[in-house]
Amino acid sequence: MNMRWILAGVASLGLGLAAIPFMPIGTQTAASTGAAAPSSCEAKAKPANYAFKVKDVDGRTVNLADYKGKVVMMNFFATWCGPCKFETPMFVQLQEQYRSQGVAFLGVQIDDDPALLKPFKDEYKVNYPLLLANDRDDLQEAYGPFWGLPVTLMIKRDGTICKRHMGLASREQMEKEIKNLL
């Protein structure tokens, strides 16, 4: 009987530790503080590196430089990531809603099996490019580091990475941040 309690305790501890990468630690936004959303970028904002060409799920080459002048929501994710799966339908809706205003979502698959991306795209009816970056350490170094998934970078029209959101985002939070970048 004592052994069962020990195993249950170890399993609970393991589950708790496994959830740490998905917690939005260190991310503080207007939505989480209750303050009015700022109209400028974070003090530590840096320029996005658009010097990459990446294959998408359909085998086409996507040139990140083509996104200059747009508000870009660059979401680093994996198909096995629960919070990533939860966010994807919201991103599909937001892409549809804000596309005409110059907002572009990019899904960037990392730490995952590339063969799972096409079924993921079909299941979630993804309406934005899904890029394969599993073997692209250069891309991950340019936009990382990533200590957990999902990570969404919010890039202003001038190419400044204004926000780095780690963990699951709410629709209200994402919409506020998109509107602030428009």
C-alpha positions as CSV (number, residue, x, y, z in Angstrom):
1,M,0.0,0.0,0.0
2,N,2.8,2.5,0.8
3,M,4.5,1.7,-2.5
4,R,1.3,2.8,-4.4
5,W,1.3,6.1,-2.6
6,I,5.0,6.6,-3.3
7,L,4.4,5.9,-7.0
8,A,1.4,8.2,-7.1
9,G,3.5,11.0,-5.5
10,V,6.4,10.5,-8.0
11,A,3.9,10.5,-10.9
12,S,2.2,13.7,-9.6
13,L,5.6,15.4,-9.2
14,G,6.6,14.3,-12.8
15,L,3.4,15.7,-14.2
16,G,3.9,19.0,-12.4
17,L,7.4,19.3,-13.6
18,A,6.4,18.4,-17.2
19,A,3.9,21.3,-17.2
20,I,6.5,23.9,-16.3
21,P,7.5,24.6,-19.9
22,F,3.9,25.5,-20.8
23,M,3.5,28.0,-18.0
24,P,3.6,31.6,-19.2
25,I,6.4,32.5,-16.8
26,G,8.1,35.8,-17.4
27,T,5.4,37.0,-19.8
28,Q,3.6,40.0,-18.5
29,T,1.2,41.8,-20.8
30,A,-1.5,44.4,-20.4
31,A,-4.1,41.6,-20.2
32,S,-2.4,39.9,-17.3
33,T,-1.7,43.1,-15.3
34,G,-5.1,44.7,-15.9
35,A,-3.3,47.9,-17.2
36,A,-4.1,49.6,-20.4
37,A,-2.3,48.1,-23.3
38,P,0.9,50.0,-24.2
39,S,1.1,51.4,-27.8
40,S,4.8,50.8,-28.1
41,C,7.2,47.9,-28.0
42,E,8.9,46.4,-25.0
43,A,12.1,48.2,-23.9
44,K,14.2,45.2,-25.0
45,A,12.6,45.1,-28.5
46,K,15.0,44.1,-31.3
47,P,14.6,43.8,-35.0
48,A,13.3,40.6,-36.6
49,N,15.8,38.7,-38.8
50,Y,14.0,38.3,-42.2
51,A,17.1,36.8,-43.9
52,F,15.6,33.3,-44.0
53,K,14.0,31.1,-46.6
54,V,12.1,28.2,-45.1
55,K,10.1,25.3,-46.7
56,D,6.5,25.1,-45.8
57,V,4.3,22.1,-45.3
58,D,3.6,21.9,-49.0
59,G,7.2,22.0,-50.0
60,R,7.2,25.6,-51.2
61,T,9.9,28.0,-50.2
62,V,8.7,30.9,-48.0
63,N,10.9,34.0,-47.9
64,L,10.5,35.7,-44.6
65,A,11.5,39.0,-46.2
66,D,8.1,38.9,-48.1
67,Y,6.5,39.7,-44.7
68,K,8.2,43.1,-44.2
69,G,5.6,45.8,-43.8
70,K,3.1,43.5,-42.3
71,V,2.2,42.8,-38.6
72,V,3.5,39.3,-38.2
73,M,2.4,36.8,-35.5
74,M,5.2,34.2,-35.6
75,N,4.1,31.1,-33.6
76,F,6.7,28.5,-32.8
77,F,4.9,25.2,-32.0
78,A,4.8,21.4,-32.2
79,T,2.0,19.1,-33.2
80,W,2.4,17.2,-29.9
81,C,2.0,20.3,-27.8
82,G,-1.4,20.6,-26.1
83,P,-1.4,24.4,-25.6
84,C,-0.3,24.7,-29.3
85,K,-3.3,22.6,-30.4
86,F,-5.6,24.8,-28.3
87,E,-4.2,28.0,-29.8
88,T,-4.3,27.0,-33.4
89,P,-8.1,27.4,-34.0
90,M,-7.9,30.9,-32.5
91,F,-5.0,31.8,-34.8
92,V,-7.0,30.5,-37.8
93,Q,-9.9,32.8,-36.8
94,L,-7.7,35.8,-36.1
95,Q,-5.9,35.3,-39.4
96,E,-9.2,35.4,-41.2
97,Q,-10.4,38.4,-39.3
98,Y,-7.2,40.6,-39.6
99,R,-5.7,39.4,-42.9
100,S,-7.2,42.4,-44.8
101,Q,-5.5,44.8,-42.3
102,G,-2.0,43.4,-43.1
103,V,-1.7,40.8,-40.3
104,A,0.1,37.6,-41.2
105,F,0.3,34.5,-39.0
106,L,3.2,32.1,-39.5
107,G,3.4,28.8,-37.8
108,V,6.9,27.5,-37.3
109,Q,7.2,23.8,-36.4
110,I,10.1,22.9,-34.2
111,D,11.1,19.9,-32.1
112,D,8.6,17.6,-33.9
113,D,8.2,15.1,-36.7
114,P,7.7,16.9,-40.0
115,A,5.4,14.1,-41.3
116,L,2.8,15.2,-38.7
117,L,2.5,18.7,-40.0
118,K,0.3,18.0,-43.0
119,P,-2.3,16.1,-41.0
120,F,-2.2,18.8,-38.4
121,K,-2.8,21.5,-41.1
122,D,-5.8,19.5,-42.4
123,E,-7.3,18.7,-39.0
124,Y,-7.2,22.4,-37.8
125,K,-7.9,23.9,-41.3
126,V,-4.9,26.2,-40.9
127,N,-5.2,29.2,-43.3
128,Y,-1.6,30.5,-42.8
129,P,1.8,29.2,-43.8
130,L,3.2,26.4,-41.7
131,L,7.0,26.3,-41.9
132,L,9.3,23.4,-41.2
133,A,12.1,24.5,-38.9
134,N,13.0,21.3,-37.1
135,D,16.5,21.1,-38.6
136,R,16.9,24.9,-38.8
137,D,19.1,25.7,-35.8
138,D,19.9,29.1,-37.5
139,L,16.3,30.1,-37.4
140,Q,15.7,28.9,-33.9
141,E,18.8,30.8,-32.7
142,A,17.7,34.0,-34.5
143,Y,14.3,33.9,-32.8
144,G,14.9,31.8,-29.7
145,P,15.8,30.6,-27.2
146,F,12.8,28.4,-26.7
147,W,12.4,26.9,-23.2
148,G,8.9,25.6,-23.9
149,L,6.1,25.8,-26.5
150,P,4.2,27.6,-27.7
151,V,6.1,30.9,-28.2
152,T,4.5,33.7,-30.3
153,L,6.5,36.6,-31.5
154,M,4.6,39.8,-32.3
155,I,6.4,41.8,-35.0
156,K,5.5,45.4,-35.9
157,R,5.3,46.6,-39.5
158,D,8.7,48.1,-39.2
159,G,10.2,44.7,-38.3
160,T,10.6,45.2,-34.6
161,I,9.8,42.2,-32.4
162,C,7.6,44.0,-29.9
163,K,6.4,41.1,-27.8
164,R,7.5,37.6,-27.0
165,H,4.6,35.6,-25.6
166,M,5.6,32.3,-24.0
167,G,2.8,29.9,-23.2
168,L,-0.9,29.8,-24.0
169,A,-2.5,33.1,-25.0
170,S,-6.1,34.1,-24.7
171,R,-8.1,35.4,-27.6
172,E,-8.6,38.7,-25.8
173,Q,-4.9,39.1,-25.2
174,M,-4.0,38.3,-28.8
175,E,-6.6,40.7,-30.2
176,K,-5.4,43.5,-27.9
177,E,-1.8,43.0,-29.0
178,I,-2.7,42.8,-32.7
179,K,-4.7,46.0,-32.5
180,N,-1.8,47.7,-30.7
181,L,0.5,46.8,-33.6
182,L,-1.8,47.9,-36.4
